[in-house]
Amino acid sequence: MPVKNRFAELLPEITEWRRDLHRHPEILFETHRTSKVVADKLREFGCDEVVEGIGRTGVVGVIKGKTDSGKVIGLRADMDALPIHEQTGVEHASQTAGAMHACGHDGHTAMLLGAARYLSETRNFDGTVVVIFQPAEEGGGGGREMCDDGMMDRWNIQEVYGMHNWPGRPVGSFAIRPGAFFAATDLFEIYLEGKGGHAAKPQEVVDTTLMGSHLVTALQSIVSRNADPTKNIVVSVTSFETSSKAFNVIPQRVHIRGTVRTMDNEMRDLAEKRMGEIAAGVAATFGGTVKVDYQRNYPVMVNHETETEYAAEAARAVSGDCADAPLVMGGEDFAFMLEARPGAYILVGNGDTAPVHHPEYDFADEAIPAGCSWWAEIVERRMPAA
């Protein structure tokens, strides 16, 4: 079955929803306008239940089919934007300085709204659909918050599916993989303490800048000399700040920050252990002290094998094909929902656009019919009308 004709008809309207959301980006859990727009539309569509405030600012809509087999499927879209100044120059560009939809969550939300409208109109399924609109995917763990609020049990969700646009893939095409898909994204902060002083008298100081420079280099040995070379792991130092900005002062303190990306718990444990050991060793070598704060953030996002095949079958029905997706070292907090329930996450092509998290990125509206159709296809295939 190709793209559903109803979504081709609705494309101008769904596009306008998407562009309205793009003009008004909201970050993390501050999705107050977006959440209200979503809730109002779900009520307008005739959803059987609409609940706001799940996971702080998340929205859940419930759509019952013509008959009730007891089966319940969740469909999730993220709503939040990023703290980036937009540079697209498009007519619907962000009207909020320093914030933009640079990852396409406006498109995800609009596509799931389109699917919700179609499913509310047709009810051509046997069971219940729960549409999930999540805040704070970009670092805030909104998926975890919604699960912690009891969402899965409250609506008895049995399977859950998510989607993300993907620049570089042809518009409307799909790709997926079973098992580990997106990486665990841990964060670290390292605080070095030495003895500051005059730059002309290095013999009187404990130089934290020198200490920190050696540490930045030494941390790369986790990947090159500690990790199994057949495993996926990235250690990146992204910030190095000293307690002095003067040219002639050796600083007392250095603050280092960064991220670790892994695809399994063995490498995650290794990275945390070795980071502490290396930092302690470097600090002792130079006569300083160190504190390491290692924060486990999003877990590995793991697609369930059976549900991945359901998702791929639906994608093939919509676009004629579903490619094998590569491993992605970026993080995705849909991982929390896939830890709570079986399900799968799929990529839909965004065409030859700027990459996500780039100030010139924009969601490709031409992908809307395929994305909406995939949501609907999942429901109608997994819960065929009695």
C-alpha positions as CSV (number, residue, x, y, z in Angstrom):
1,M,0.0,0.0,0.0
2,P,1.5,3.4,-1.0
3,V,1.3,6.7,0.8
4,K,-2.3,7.0,1.9
5,N,-4.3,9.5,-0.2
6,R,-5.7,11.2,2.9
7,F,-2.3,12.4,3.9
8,A,-1.6,13.8,0.4
9,E,-4.9,15.7,0.8
10,L,-3.9,16.9,4.2
11,L,-0.3,17.8,3.3
12,P,-0.9,21.6,3.0
13,E,-2.7,21.7,6.4
14,I,-0.1,19.5,8.2
15,T,2.7,21.6,6.6
16,E,1.2,24.7,8.1
17,W,1.0,23.1,11.5
18,R,4.7,22.1,11.2
19,R,5.7,25.6,10.1
20,D,3.8,27.2,12.9
21,L,5.6,25.0,15.4
22,H,8.9,25.9,13.7
23,R,8.2,29.6,14.2
24,H,7.7,29.1,17.9
25,P,10.4,26.7,19.2
26,E,10.5,25.8,22.8
27,I,13.4,24.2,24.7
28,L,13.4,21.1,27.0
29,F,10.3,21.1,29.3
30,E,9.3,24.6,28.4
31,T,7.0,23.4,25.6
32,H,3.9,25.2,27.0
33,R,2.7,26.7,23.7
34,T,3.5,23.5,21.7
35,S,1.8,21.2,24.2
36,K,-1.3,23.4,24.2
37,V,-1.4,23.4,20.4
38,V,-1.1,19.6,20.4
39,A,-3.7,19.1,23.1
40,D,-6.2,21.4,21.4
41,K,-5.8,19.7,18.0
42,L,-6.2,16.2,19.6
43,R,-9.4,17.4,21.2
44,E,-10.5,18.9,17.8
45,F,-9.8,15.6,16.1
46,G,-12.2,13.8,18.6
47,C,-9.7,11.7,20.6
48,D,-11.4,9.8,23.3
49,E,-9.1,11.1,26.0
50,V,-6.5,13.9,26.0
51,V,-4.2,14.3,29.1
52,E,-1.7,17.1,29.6
53,G,1.1,17.3,32.1
54,I,2.5,13.8,31.7
55,G,6.3,14.0,32.2
56,R,5.8,17.7,33.2
57,T,4.7,19.1,29.8
58,G,4.0,15.9,27.8
59,V,0.7,15.3,26.1
60,V,-1.1,11.9,25.6
61,G,-4.1,11.3,23.3
62,V,-6.1,8.1,23.3
63,I,-7.9,6.9,20.2
64,K,-10.2,3.8,20.3
65,G,-10.8,1.6,17.3
66,K,-14.1,0.3,15.9
67,T,-13.6,-2.7,18.1
68,D,-11.6,-3.4,21.2
69,S,-9.3,-6.5,21.2
70,G,-7.5,-5.1,24.3
71,K,-4.4,-4.4,22.3
72,V,-2.7,-1.0,22.9
73,I,0.0,0.5,20.8
74,G,1.9,3.7,21.6
75,L,3.2,6.1,19.0
76,R,5.7,8.7,20.1
77,A,6.9,12.1,18.8
78,D,9.2,14.6,20.4
79,M,8.3,18.3,20.6
80,D,11.3,20.3,21.9
81,A,13.7,22.5,20.0
82,L,17.4,23.4,20.5
83,P,19.3,26.5,21.9
84,I,20.6,27.4,18.4
85,H,20.3,30.7,16.5
86,E,18.6,29.8,13.2
87,Q,20.3,30.7,9.9
88,T,17.9,29.2,7.3
89,G,16.4,32.5,6.0
90,V,13.1,30.7,5.4
91,E,9.8,32.5,5.7
92,H,8.8,30.3,8.6
93,A,12.0,30.8,10.5
94,S,12.1,30.9,14.3
95,Q,10.7,34.0,15.9
96,T,12.5,33.2,19.2
97,A,16.1,34.4,19.4
98,G,18.5,31.7,20.3
99,A,16.1,28.8,19.8
100,M,15.2,26.8,16.7
101,H,13.9,23.4,15.6
102,A,17.3,22.2,14.4
103,C,16.4,18.5,14.8
104,G,13.0,18.3,13.1
105,H,10.9,17.7,16.2
106,D,8.4,20.1,14.7
107,G,8.1,17.7,11.8
108,H,7.8,14.7,14.1
109,T,5.0,16.4,16.0
110,A,3.2,17.5,12.9
111,M,3.4,14.0,11.3
112,L,2.0,12.3,14.5
113,L,-0.8,14.9,14.6
114,G,-1.6,14.1,11.0
115,A,-1.7,10.4,11.9
116,A,-3.9,11.1,14.9
117,R,-6.4,13.0,12.8
118,Y,-6.6,10.1,10.3
119,L,-6.9,7.4,13.0
120,S,-9.6,9.5,14.7
121,E,-11.5,9.8,11.5
122,T,-11.3,6.2,10.3
123,R,-11.0,4.1,13.5
124,N,-10.1,1.3,11.1
125,F,-8.4,-0.9,13.8
126,D,-9.2,-3.3,16.6
127,G,-7.8,-1.9,19.9
128,T,-6.5,1.4,21.2
129,V,-3.8,3.8,20.0
130,V,-2.0,6.1,22.4
131,V,-0.3,9.0,20.8
132,I,2.6,10.4,22.9
133,F,4.0,13.9,22.5
134,Q,7.1,14.2,24.5
135,P,9.1,17.2,25.7
136,A,12.8,17.4,26.5
137,E,14.4,14.8,24.2
138,E,17.4,17.1,23.7
139,G,19.2,16.3,26.9
140,G,16.3,16.6,29.4
141,G,15.2,13.0,29.5
142,G,11.6,13.7,28.8
143,G,11.0,10.1,27.8
144,R,12.2,8.9,31.2
145,E,9.9,11.5,32.9
146,M,6.9,10.3,31.0
147,C,7.6,6.7,31.9
148,D,8.3,7.6,35.5
149,D,4.9,9.3,35.5
150,G,3.3,5.9,35.0
151,M,2.3,6.4,31.3
152,M,2.9,2.8,30.2
153,D,0.9,1.2,32.9
154,R,-1.8,3.9,33.1
155,W,-2.8,3.2,29.5
156,N,-1.6,-0.4,29.4
157,I,0.7,0.3,26.4
158,Q,2.0,-3.0,25.1
159,E,4.2,-1.9,22.1
160,V,5.7,1.5,21.4
161,Y,7.1,3.0,18.1
162,G,9.1,6.1,17.3
163,M,10.5,7.9,14.2
164,H,13.2,10.4,13.4
165,N,13.9,12.2,10.2
166,W,17.3,11.6,8.6
167,P,19.2,14.1,6.4
168,G,21.1,12.3,3.6
169,R,18.4,9.7,2.9
170,P,16.0,10.2,0.0
171,V,12.8,12.0,1.2
172,G,10.2,9.6,2.4
173,S,12.4,6.5,2.3
174,F,13.0,4.4,5.5
175,A,15.9,2.7,7.3
176,I,16.0,0.6,10.5
177,R,18.1,-1.9,12.4
178,P,17.3,-4.4,15.1
179,G,19.3,-4.4,18.4
180,A,21.5,-1.6,19.6
181,F,20.8,1.4,17.3
182,F,21.6,4.8,19.1
183,A,24.4,5.1,21.6
184,A,24.4,5.6,25.4
185,T,25.3,9.2,26.0
186,D,27.1,9.8,29.2
187,L,28.4,13.1,30.5
188,F,31.5,13.9,32.6
189,E,32.9,16.8,34.5
190,I,36.4,16.8,35.9
191,Y,37.6,19.4,38.4
192,L,41.4,19.8,38.8
193,E,42.9,21.7,41.7
194,G,46.5,22.8,41.9
195,K,48.3,25.9,43.2
196,G,48.0,29.0,41.3
197,G,50.6,31.7,41.0
198,H,52.7,34.0,38.8
199,A,53.5,32.7,35.4
200,A,57.1,33.9,35.8
201,K,57.6,31.6,38.8
202,P,56.4,28.1,37.6
203,Q,58.5,26.4,40.2
204,E,56.2,27.8,42.9
205,V,53.0,26.5,41.4
206,V,51.1,23.3,40.7
207,D,50.1,24.0,37.1
208,T,46.5,22.9,36.4
209,T,46.7,23.9,32.8
210,L,49.6,21.5,32.2
211,M,47.9,18.9,34.2
212,G,44.6,19.3,32.3
213,S,46.4,19.2,28.9
214,H,48.0,15.9,29.8
215,L,44.6,14.6,31.0
216,V,42.8,15.5,27.8
217,T,45.4,13.5,25.8
218,A,45.5,10.6,28.3
219,L,41.7,10.2,28.2
220,Q,42.0,9.2,24.5
221,S,43.8,6.1,25.6
222,I,40.5,4.7,26.9
223,V,39.5,4.2,23.2
224,S,42.9,3.5,21.7
225,R,44.4,1.2,24.4
226,N,41.7,0.0,26.8
227,A,38.6,-0.7,24.7
228,D,38.1,-3.7,22.5
229,P,38.8,-2.3,19.0
230,T,35.8,-4.2,17.7
231,K,33.5,-2.2,20.0
232,N,32.0,1.2,19.5
233,I,33.1,3.9,21.9
234,V,33.8,7.7,21.6
235,V,35.4,9.8,24.3
236,S,35.2,13.6,23.6
237,V,36.4,16.5,25.7
238,T,34.3,19.4,24.7
239,S,35.2,22.1,27.2
240,F,38.3,23.2,29.0
241,E,38.0,26.2,31.4
242,T,40.5,27.7,33.7
243,S,39.9,29.9,36.8
244,S,42.1,32.7,35.4
245,K,41.8,34.8,32.2
246,A,45.0,36.8,32.8
247,F,48.1,36.3,30.6
248,N,50.5,36.2,33.5
249,V,48.6,34.0,36.0
250,I,48.8,30.2,36.3
251,P,45.3,29.2,37.4
252,Q,44.4,27.4,40.6
253,R,41.6,25.3,39.0
254,V,40.6,23.8,35.7
255,H,37.2,22.5,34.8
256,I,36.9,19.9,31.9
257,R,33.7,18.6,30.4
258,G,32.8,16.1,27.8
259,T,30.8,13.1,26.6
260,V,31.2,9.4,26.3
261,R,29.3,7.4,23.7
262,T,29.0,3.6,23.9
263,M,26.9,0.8,22.4
264,D,27.0,-1.7,25.3
265,N,27.2,-1.7,29.1
266,E,30.7,-3.4,29.1
267,M,32.2,-0.4,27.3
268,R,30.2,2.0,29.5
269,D,31.5,0.5,32.7
270,L,35.1,0.5,31.3
271,A,34.9,4.2,30.3
272,E,33.7,5.3,33.7
273,K,36.3,3.1,35.6
274,R,39.3,4.2,33.4
275,M,38.3,7.8,33.4
276,G,38.5,7.9,37.2
277,E,41.8,6.0,37.3
278,I,43.5,8.1,34.6
279,A,42.3,11.4,36.1
280,A,43.6,10.3,39.6
281,G,47.0,9.2,38.1
282,V,47.5,12.4,36.1
283,A,46.6,14.7,39.1
284,A,49.0,12.7,41.4
285,T,51.8,12.9,38.8
286,F,51.6,16.7,38.8
287,G,50.9,17.2,42.5
288,G,47.3,18.2,42.2
289,T,43.9,16.8,43.2
290,V,41.0,15.8,41.1
291,K,37.2,15.2,41.3
292,V,35.4,13.3,38.6
293,D,31.7,13.5,38.2
294,Y,30.6,10.8,35.7
295,Q,26.9,11.1,34.9
296,R,25.1,8.2,33.2
297,N,22.6,9.9,30.9
298,Y,20.6,8.2,28.1
299,P,21.1,4.4,27.8
300,V,21.7,2.6,24.6
301,M,18.5,2.6,22.5
302,V,17.8,-1.0,21.6
303,N,15.2,-2.0,18.9
304,H,13.3,-5.2,19.7
305,E,13.8,-7.7,16.9
306,T,10.2,-8.7,16.3
307,E,8.9,-5.1,16.5
308,T,11.7,-4.0,14.2
309,E,10.4,-6.3,11.5
310,Y,6.8,-5.0,12.0
311,A,8.2,-1.5,11.6
312,A,10.1,-2.5,8.5
313,E,7.1,-4.2,6.9
314,A,5.0,-1.1,7.4
315,A,7.8,1.0,5.9
316,R,8.0,-1.3,2.8
317,A,4.3,-1.0,2.4
318,V,4.5,2.8,2.4
319,S,7.6,3.4,0.3
320,G,8.4,0.1,-1.3
321,D,11.7,-0.4,0.6
322,C,13.3,-0.2,4.0
323,A,17.1,0.0,4.1
324,D,19.5,-1.3,6.8
325,A,20.4,1.7,9.0
326,P,23.9,2.2,10.4
327,L,24.8,2.4,14.0
328,V,24.3,6.0,15.3
329,M,26.7,7.3,18.0
330,G,24.2,10.1,18.8
331,G,21.8,9.6,21.7
332,E,18.0,9.2,21.8
333,D,15.8,9.1,24.9
334,F,13.2,6.9,23.2
335,A,15.6,4.4,24.8
336,F,13.7,4.7,28.0
337,M,10.4,3.8,26.4
338,L,12.0,0.8,24.7
339,E,13.4,-0.3,28.1
340,A,9.8,-0.2,29.4
341,R,8.0,-1.9,26.5
342,P,8.9,-3.8,23.3
343,G,9.0,-1.6,20.2
344,A,11.1,0.0,17.5
345,Y,12.5,3.2,16.2
346,I,12.8,4.0,12.5
347,L,14.4,6.7,10.3
348,V,12.6,8.5,7.5
349,G,14.5,10.4,4.8
350,N,14.8,14.2,5.0
351,G,16.6,14.5,1.6
352,D,19.7,16.5,0.8
353,T,19.5,19.0,3.7
354,A,21.8,20.4,6.3
355,P,22.5,17.9,9.1
356,V,20.5,17.9,12.3
357,H,21.7,20.3,15.0
358,H,22.9,22.7,12.3
359,P,21.7,26.3,12.2
360,E,20.8,25.9,8.5
361,Y,18.7,22.7,9.0
362,D,15.0,22.6,8.2
363,F,12.6,19.7,8.1
364,A,11.5,18.5,4.6
365,D,7.7,18.9,4.4
366,E,7.7,16.5,1.5
367,A,8.4,13.7,4.0
368,I,5.1,14.3,5.8
369,P,2.8,12.0,3.8
370,A,5.3,9.0,4.2
371,G,5.8,9.6,7.9
372,C,2.1,9.9,8.6
373,S,1.4,6.8,6.5
374,W,3.9,4.8,8.4
375,W,2.3,5.6,11.7
376,A,-1.1,4.6,10.4
377,E,0.2,1.5,8.7
378,I,1.8,0.3,11.9
379,V,-1.6,0.6,13.7
380,E,-3.7,-1.0,10.9
381,R,-1.2,-3.9,10.5
382,R,-0.6,-4.6,14.2
383,M,-4.4,-4.2,15.1
384,P,-6.3,-5.1,11.9
385,A,-10.0,-4.2,12.1
386,A,-12.1,-7.2,13.2
